[in-house]
């Protein structure tokens, strides 16, 4: 494996020094992570820039060859960006709600007015509206902000799967023709995948055929090849350039769908904890696989470790 140069902006030196004191070298891409594969991690593309949250927040502008420690708004559990709003980064925090950056993570503002206390398991930005933000609050439900995080309101209870409410661990706003108004909110939970139209009428399983007709009829034809059941879905990504292309990170590996989540195929066998897809290329993905940050330029058919691009 090639060595990785760790860059640092002068005004970030204190951040990097503090991170190094807790062993960031073992947490940066290209190195086995010291923590277990099930611990929180998050990835996102902000244009061509890659953001990694794991024991701190790190930014790479050159496909992971070099990294800069960014200002962190707290313990980041989840990240979201938007293809039409470069520089806007939304971070879900373990404590403190949601923070938003408009400059790629250089500075942050608290965006939690109206949010209940609790860990923010997952965040997403609406695919057609960069001011609409969704946040999953542990033990509470799905919340939404229509003003880029200034104020929040409850959008939906947690998904009901296997006779219990389930925590959304990952969220994705997906633009599909079958959605009410063309938009679905997908949620990866501890036991499986669910979705709801952005009218927030009812959570349902992902199914083939006309999903809106099935929603009205109350029927849910089984998927031909769903994600493995009973596993936490730790990360979800929908490709802005081809929304029907989706990726999911599970402990059984990295999975991909070409049809909005109806049929899934495994793309990597090592435990996956985070995945992100480039906003203009649905085949360019980054994923934490077995604790190592890897990249694929062909939708997961082949993988390259950090520093080898």
C-alpha positions in Angstrom: 0.0 0.0 0.0 1.3 3.4 -0.8 1.9 5.9 2.0 -0.5 8.7 2.5 0.5 12.3 3.1 -1.7 13.9 5.7 -2.2 17.6 4.8 -3.3 20.2 7.3 -4.4 23.8 6.8 -2.4 26.1 9.1 -5.6 27.2 10.9 -6.6 23.6 11.5 -3.3 22.6 13.2 -4.8 22.4 16.7 -7.6 20.1 15.3 -5.1 17.8 13.7 -2.8 17.7 16.8 -5.8 16.8 19.0 -6.8 14.1 16.6 -3.3 12.6 16.4 -3.3 12.4 20.2 -6.1 9.8 20.0 -4.5 7.8 17.2 -5.9 9.3 14.0 -3.2 7.5 12.0 -5.0 4.3 12.6 -8.3 5.8 11.6 -7.3 7.6 8.4 -8.0 5.9 5.0 -5.5 3.3 4.0 -5.0 2.0 7.5 -7.0 -0.6 9.5 -9.3 1.3 11.8 -8.6 0.8 15.5 -12.3 0.7 16.3 -14.6 -2.2 15.3 -16.4 -2.3 12.0 -19.8 -1.6 13.7 -18.7 1.7 15.1 -20.2 4.9 13.6 -18.5 6.2 10.4 -19.7 8.4 7.6 -18.7 9.3 4.1 -19.9 11.9 1.6 -18.9 13.5 -1.7 -19.1 17.3 -1.9 -18.6 17.6 -5.6 -15.2 16.0 -6.2 -14.2 16.4 -2.5 -14.5 13.4 -0.2 -15.4 13.9 3.5 -14.8 11.2 6.1 -16.1 11.3 9.6 -14.4 8.9 12.0 -12.7 10.1 15.2 -12.8 13.5 13.6 -13.6 15.0 10.2 -11.2 14.8 7.3 -11.3 16.1 3.8 -9.6 15.0 0.6 -9.6 16.9 -2.7 -7.5 14.3 -4.6 -9.3 11.0 -4.5 -8.0 10.2 -1.1 -4.2 10.6 -1.7 -3.9 13.4 0.9 -6.1 14.5 3.7 -6.8 17.6 5.7 -8.3 17.7 9.2 -11.4 19.9 9.1 -13.1 21.8 11.9 -15.5 19.4 13.6 -18.9 20.5 15.0 -18.8 17.6 17.5 -18.9 13.8 17.4 -20.2 13.3 13.8 -22.4 10.2 13.3 -23.8 11.0 9.8 -23.1 13.3 6.8 -25.2 14.6 3.9 -24.4 16.8 0.9 -26.2 17.9 -2.3 -25.1 17.9 -5.9 -26.7 21.3 -6.6 -25.3 23.0 -3.5 -21.5 22.7 -3.4 -20.1 23.4 0.0 -23.2 22.6 2.0 -22.5 19.8 4.4 -25.0 18.6 7.0 -23.7 16.7 10.0 -25.7 14.6 12.5 -24.1 14.7 15.9 -24.0 12.3 18.9 -24.8 15.4 21.1 -26.0 18.7 19.9 -28.4 17.8 17.1 -27.6 18.9 13.6 -24.9 21.2 12.3 -24.6 22.7 8.9 -21.6 24.1 7.0 -21.8 26.2 3.8 -18.1 26.1 3.1 -17.3 22.4 2.9 -16.7 22.0 6.6 -14.4 25.0 7.3 -17.1 26.5 9.7 -20.3 25.3 11.2 -23.6 26.6 12.6 -26.0 24.8 14.9 -29.2 23.8 13.2 -31.3 22.2 16.0 -34.2 24.6 16.7 -37.2 22.4 17.6 -35.3 19.1 17.4 -35.6 16.8 20.5 -32.5 15.8 22.3 -30.9 12.6 21.1 -28.3 11.1 18.8 -28.8 12.0 15.1 -28.4 8.5 13.5 -28.8 9.7 10.0 -29.3 12.8 7.9 -30.3 13.4 4.2 -30.9 16.4 2.0 -34.0 16.2 -0.3 -32.9 15.3 -3.9 -34.9 18.2 -5.4 -34.6 20.8 -2.7 -31.3 21.5 -1.0 -33.0 23.5 1.8 -35.1 20.4 2.8 -33.1 18.3 5.4 -34.2 15.1 7.1 -32.8 13.8 10.3 -33.4 10.6 12.3 -33.4 11.1 16.0 -32.6 8.0 18.0 -35.6 6.8 20.0 -37.9 9.4 18.4 -38.6 9.5 14.7 -37.9 11.2 11.4 -37.7 15.0 11.5 -37.5 17.5 8.7 -36.4 21.1 8.2 -37.6 23.1 5.2 -35.3 26.1 5.9 -31.8 24.4 5.8 -31.9 23.5 9.5 -33.2 26.7 11.0 -36.3 25.1 12.3 -37.5 21.5 12.6 -40.8 19.5 12.8 -41.7 15.9 13.1 -42.2 14.3 9.7 -42.9 10.6 10.5 -42.7 8.0 13.2 -40.0 5.3 12.9 -40.5 2.4 10.4 -42.5 -0.5 11.7 -40.7 -3.7 10.8 -40.9 -7.2 12.3 -43.6 -6.1 14.8 -41.6 -3.2 16.3 -40.6 0.4 15.6 -37.0 0.4 14.2 -34.3 3.0 14.3 -33.4 4.5 10.9 -29.6 4.1 10.8 -29.3 5.5 7.3 -31.4 7.8 5.1 -31.5 8.6 1.4 -33.8 10.9 -0.6 -34.3 9.1 -3.9 -35.9 10.6 -7.1 -38.0 7.9 -8.7 -41.0 8.1 -11.0 -43.1 5.8 -8.7 -42.9 8.2 -5.7 -45.5 10.7 -4.7 -44.2 13.7 -6.6 -41.3 11.6 -7.7 -39.5 11.4 -4.3 -39.0 8.6 -1.8 -37.3 8.7 1.5 -35.4 5.4 2.1 -34.5 4.3 5.6 -32.0 1.6 6.5 -32.9 0.1 9.9 -31.5 -2.5 12.3 -33.4 -5.2 10.5 -34.0 -4.1 6.9 -35.0 -1.5 4.4 -38.1 0.7 4.3 -39.3 3.7 2.4 -42.0 6.3 2.5 -43.1 8.8 -0.2 -42.3 12.4 0.7 -46.0 12.9 1.5 -45.2 10.9 4.6 -48.3 8.8 4.4 -47.0 5.3 5.4 -43.7 3.4 5.5 -43.6 0.4 3.3 -41.3 -2.3 2.0 -39.4 -1.8 -1.2 -41.3 -3.8 -3.9 -41.4 -4.3 -7.6 -44.1 -2.8 -9.9 -46.0 0.4 -9.3 -45.2 1.1 -5.7 -47.8 3.9 -5.4 -50.6 1.5 -6.5 -49.4 -1.0 -4.0 -49.4 1.6 -1.3 -53.0 2.5 -1.9 -54.1 -1.1 -2.2 -52.2 -2.1 1.0 -50.4 -4.9 -0.9 -46.7 -5.5 -1.0 -45.4 -8.0 -3.5 -42.2 -9.5 -2.3 -38.9 -8.3 -3.8 -37.1 -10.7 -6.1 -33.7 -10.2 -4.5 -33.9 -8.0 -1.3 -31.1 -7.1 1.0 -30.3 -9.8 3.5 -32.8 -9.6 6.3 -32.0 -9.1 10.0 -28.9 -7.1 9.4 -28.4 -3.4 10.3 -28.2 -1.2 7.2 -25.4 1.1 8.3 -25.3 3.4 5.2 -27.3 4.1 2.1 -26.4 6.1 -1.0 -28.5 7.0 -4.1 -26.6 8.2 -7.2 -27.8 11.8 -8.1 -26.8 11.1 -11.7 -28.9 7.9 -11.9 -31.2 7.8 -8.8 -32.3 4.2 -9.5 -28.7 3.2 -8.7 -28.3 2.6 -5.0 -25.7 1.3 -2.6 -26.0 -0.2 0.9 -23.4 -0.9 3.5 -24.1 -4.0 5.7 -21.9 -6.2 7.8 -22.3 -8.9 5.2 -20.7 -6.6 2.6 -21.4 -3.8 0.1 -24.6 -4.2 -1.9 -25.8 -2.5 -5.1 -29.2 -2.1 -6.8 -29.9 -0.8 -10.3 -33.7 -0.5 -9.9 -34.3 1.6 -6.8 -33.7 -1.1 -4.2 -35.9 -4.0 -5.6 -33.0 -6.3 -6.7 -29.7 -6.2 -4.9 -26.3 -7.8 -5.7 -23.2 -8.0 -3.5 -20.3 -5.9 -4.7 -17.9 -6.6 -1.8 -17.8 -9.3 0.8 -16.0 -7.5 3.6 -18.0 -5.8 6.3 -19.2 -2.4 5.0 -19.8 0.5 7.4 -20.2 3.5 5.1 -20.7 4.3 1.4 -20.9 7.4 -0.8 -21.4 7.9 -4.5 -20.0 10.7 -6.7 -22.7 13.3 -7.6 -22.0 13.1 -11.4 -20.8 9.5 -11.8 -23.0 6.6 -10.4 -20.1 4.2 -10.9 -17.6 6.1 -8.8 -18.1 5.1 -5.1 -16.1 5.2 -1.9 -16.7 2.7 0.9 -15.3 1.6 4.2 -14.7 -2.1 3.8 -13.3 -4.1 6.6 -12.2 -0.8 8.2 -10.3 0.3 5.0 -11.4 3.2 2.8 -11.6 1.9 -0.8 -12.7 3.3 -4.1 -14.4 1.8 -7.1 -14.7 3.4 -10.6 -17.0 0.6 -11.9 -19.8 0.4 -9.4 -18.1 -2.0 -7.1 -16.9 -4.6 -9.6 -13.3 -3.8 -8.7 -11.8 -1.9 -5.7 -8.7 0.2 -5.1 -7.2 1.1 -1.7 -6.6 4.7 -0.8 -3.4 6.0 -2.3 -3.4 3.7 -5.3 -5.6 5.7 -7.7 
